[in-house]
Amino acid sequence: MKQKKELAILAVLLGIAAAVWLFYFQRDKQVATVDASSQIRNYQLLSVENPHIRIEKLEGPRKTEYKSAGRNIFTAAAPPPVEKPHVVQNHEYPTVKPPLPDPPPPPPTLPPNVKFFGYGTVPKGAARRAFFYDGEEVYVVPEGEILMNRFRLLRINNASVEFEEISTGRRGTAPLEEQGGPPSQ
């Protein structure tokens, strides 16, 4: 009895699926008859005065010549800017002088409140550590590490420390200041 009910439900579902399929897929097919001879009779030609090839208009583009502006047209990179020499007019002799390059920026320095007051190695054979004082805190920084999220210590010498400003990559040095150590607590 159960199997007969399942077969009846299956038959009903197949019938519903067939009805849905016919409704969606067969409904869009409409038969349309078009008389091809009526379209041919209503066709209008383009109104062109004289449809010959105008060779005189083709001569201009044929004679043009490509002149490069110094850029490779097959790459997306822009060429470096070309600086024109600065011409200085002298009443007696005209001279051409190239523009002076911008002077390099000064080497970076530590903030004025930060003092390098010593170095050490703990334990023996480990990397050197530099001691800095900013008026409130003491920083102990080994070589290769970052000080105050701005400077990377490159080398700790006996009388100075070499560092690199992280944002610009410029290098500077700070001398050892013996008189300005931190207060004892």
C-alpha positions in Angstrom: 0.0 0.0 0.0 2.8 2.4 0.8 4.5 1.8 -2.5 1.3 2.6 -4.4 1.1 6.0 -2.6 4.7 6.8 -3.4 4.1 5.9 -7.1 1.0 8.1 -7.1 2.9 11.1 -5.6 5.7 10.5 -8.1 3.2 10.6 -11.0 1.7 13.8 -9.7 5.1 15.5 -9.3 6.2 14.4 -12.8 2.9 15.8 -14.1 3.5 19.2 -12.4 7.1 19.2 -13.6 6.0 18.6 -17.2 3.4 21.4 -16.9 6.0 23.9 -15.6 8.4 22.9 -18.4 5.8 23.4 -21.1 4.6 26.7 -19.6 8.1 28.3 -19.3 9.9 26.8 -22.3 7.2 26.3 -24.9 5.4 29.6 -24.3 8.2 31.8 -25.7 8.3 30.0 -29.1 6.0 32.0 -31.3 5.8 31.3 -35.0 6.1 34.4 -37.1 6.0 34.5 -40.8 7.6 37.3 -42.6 7.3 38.0 -46.2 10.9 38.5 -47.5 9.9 40.1 -50.7 8.2 43.0 -48.9 11.5 43.8 -47.1 13.4 43.8 -50.4 10.8 46.2 -52.0 11.1 48.6 -49.1 15.0 48.7 -49.0 16.6 52.0 -49.7 20.1 52.5 -51.0 22.5 54.8 -49.2 22.8 58.2 -50.7 26.5 58.4 -51.8 27.3 60.9 -54.5 30.2 59.1 -56.1 31.3 55.8 -54.5 34.9 55.8 -55.9 38.1 55.6 -53.7 39.4 59.1 -53.0 43.1 58.7 -53.4 43.8 62.4 -52.9 42.5 62.1 -49.3 44.7 59.1 -48.6 47.9 60.8 -49.6 48.0 63.0 -46.5 48.0 60.2 -44.0 50.5 58.2 -46.1 53.0 61.0 -46.1 53.0 61.5 -42.3 56.1 60.5 -40.5 56.3 59.4 -36.8 58.6 61.5 -34.7 59.4 60.2 -31.2 59.2 62.4 -28.2 61.7 60.2 -26.4 59.1 57.8 -25.0 59.0 54.1 -25.8 55.4 53.6 -27.0 55.5 49.9 -26.2 55.9 50.4 -22.4 53.6 51.9 -19.9 56.4 53.6 -18.0 56.8 57.3 -18.5 60.2 58.5 -19.6 62.3 60.5 -17.1 61.8 64.2 -17.4 64.3 66.0 -19.5 65.7 69.1 -17.9 66.5 71.9 -20.4 69.7 73.8 -19.7 69.2 77.3 -18.2 70.3 80.0 -20.5 71.9 83.0 -18.9 72.2 86.0 -21.2 75.4 87.8 -21.1 75.7 91.0 -23.1 79.0 90.0 -24.6 78.7 86.2 -24.9 75.6 84.1 -24.4 76.4 81.1 -22.1 74.5 78.0 -21.3 74.6 76.8 -17.7 72.9 73.7 -16.5 70.5 74.1 -13.5 72.1 73.5 -10.1 70.9 70.3 -8.4 69.1 70.7 -5.1 71.5 70.3 -2.1 71.1 67.0 -0.3 69.0 67.2 2.9 71.0 67.4 6.2 71.6 64.0 7.9 68.8 63.1 10.4 69.4 63.7 14.1 67.8 62.2 17.2 65.2 64.4 18.9 66.8 67.0 21.1 65.5 65.4 24.3 67.0 62.0 23.5 70.6 61.4 24.7 72.9 58.5 23.9 74.8 58.0 27.2 76.4 54.6 27.0 76.6 51.1 25.6 77.1 47.6 26.9 76.9 43.8 26.2 74.9 41.5 28.3 75.8 38.5 28.4 79.4 38.4 27.1 79.5 37.9 23.3 76.0 39.1 22.6 75.1 42.1 20.5 75.9 45.5 21.9 73.1 47.5 23.4 72.9 51.3 23.4 71.4 53.2 26.3 69.3 56.3 25.5 67.6 58.7 27.9 64.7 61.1 27.0 64.2 62.8 30.3 61.6 60.3 31.6 62.5 56.9 30.3 65.7 54.9 29.6 65.8 52.9 26.4 68.1 49.9 26.0 68.3 49.0 22.3 70.5 46.3 20.7 72.0 46.8 17.2 69.5 46.2 14.4 66.5 47.1 16.6 64.2 50.1 16.4 64.3 53.1 18.8 61.0 55.0 19.4 59.4 53.6 16.2 61.5 56.0 14.1 65.1 55.0 14.1 66.9 51.7 13.5 70.3 51.3 15.1 72.9 50.2 12.6 76.1 50.2 14.6 77.1 51.0 18.1 80.6 52.4 18.3 82.7 53.4 21.4 82.0 57.1 20.9 78.9 57.3 18.8 75.9 55.4 17.5 74.9 55.1 13.8 71.2 55.0 13.0 68.8 55.1 10.1 65.6 57.0 9.9 63.0 54.4 8.9 60.6 56.7 7.0 63.3 58.2 4.7 66.2 55.7 4.8 68.6 58.5 5.6 71.5 57.7 8.0 72.9 59.8 10.8 75.1 59.5 13.9 74.7 60.6 17.5 77.7 61.2 19.7 78.2 59.7 23.2 77.2 62.3 25.9 78.9 61.4 29.1 77.6 64.2 31.4 73.9 63.6 30.8 73.1 60.2 32.3 69.8 59.3 33.9 69.2 60.2 37.5 69.6 57.3 39.9 66.4 56.1 41.4 
